[in-house]
Amino acid sequence: MGEIVSIVSQKGGVGKTTTSVNLGASLAILEMRTLLIDMDPQGSVAASFQLNETKILKGMYQVFTENIPLSEALIDLGLEDFHLVPSNVYGEEEEIEFFRYGMDYTLLKNVLKPYKDMYDYILIIIH
């Protein structure tokens, strides 16, 4: 059963993205199945992998608002067993809605439940 690790801070510029990207890549290199979930509306994790709006068709926003399975939003990051579900919030109204859904930890727990056995680590970046 996978471990869920949250990297959290309300303050920007404290290293949430850097920590999560480097930790995720390191775990994947050590052959740990790793899922990186970006819940920060800024979406800096995707930018770290040179992903932009045109490459991100679905993300955590659709998982919450359209009730799509997390698997539909997974992006393979190029290392075996290293995946990302990006934050794909592109407007102020979406950001408010995303924040409301993201703070519903019961909803997040239910979304993650089927994936805990699929990954050794699930890393979640929360702003």
N, C-alpha and C positions, 0 to 999 in steps of 0.2 A: 504494500500500500504506500502510495506516494506521500511525501512531505509537502506541505504548503507553507511557503515562506513569503511574507509580505514585506515590501520595502516601502515605508510610509513616511511622509512628511508634508505638512501643509506649505512649508516654505520652498520656494523654488531655488535652484542652484546649489543644492546640498549634496548632489551626487547620486540621486535615486536611479537615474537612467544609466549612468556609468557603472554603478554597482551591479545593477540587475543584468545589464548586457554582458559584463565581464564574468560575473558569477555563472550566468546561463551558459556562456560559451565554454567556460572552464569545466563545468559539470558535463557538458556534451562531449568534450574532448576526453574526459575520464569515463566515457561510455555510459553515462547516466542519461536516461530518457528524461528530457527537460522541456517543459512548456513554460513560455514566458508570456504573461498576460499584461497588457498595458491598459491601465485604468486611469491614466493621467490624460486629461483632454488635450494637452499640448501635443501628444503623439510623438515625443522625441525618440522613443525606442525604434519605431519604424524608420525614422530619419537616420538613425544610427546604422541601419542596414540598407540605406539608400532606397527606401520604399517611399513613394509619394502617393497622392490621391489616385493617380491613374493605375497604380499597381495594387491598390487595396480596394477590392470590390466589396468585402464584408469584414466587419470587425465586431468589437464588443458592443458598439452601439446597436447593431442589428440583432445581436444575441439577446440583448435586453428588450429592445423596443419591438422587434418583429418575432421574437421567440424562436429564432433559428438555432439549430444545434451548434455547439461550439466547434464541432468538426468542420462545418461549412466555412468557418472564418479562419481556419489554420493556414499559416504560411510556413512553408519549409524554408529554413534559413541556410541551407547548404551544408550543414553538419548533420551526420546521421543522428536521428532522434532528437533534433533540436527544432522546436516549432514556436511560432509567435502568433498570438491573437492580438492584432493591433487595436489601439484606440483610434477610431476614425470619426472624430467629431470635427465638423467643419464650420460650425456657426454657433452664435451665442445661445440661441434657443435649444439647439441640440445639446450644448454643453450643460445647460440647466437640467434638461431631461435626463441626460446621461448621469449627472451627479445624483439626481433623485433615485434612479434605479441602482446605481453603484453603491449607495449607502444602505440598500436593502440587503443585509448580509445573509438573510434566509434565501433570497433569490440567488445570490452569488453561490452560496453553499449548494443549492440544488443544481445550478448550472455545472458546477465542478464535480459533483458526486460521481457521475459515470466515468470521469477521467482520472480519478485518484489512483486507480489500479493500472492505468495505461502508462503513467509517468512515474519516475522516481522522485522528481521534484517539479512542483508547480510554483513558479515565482510570479508574484503579483505586485505591480507597481501602482501605488495608490497616492493620489495627490490630496 
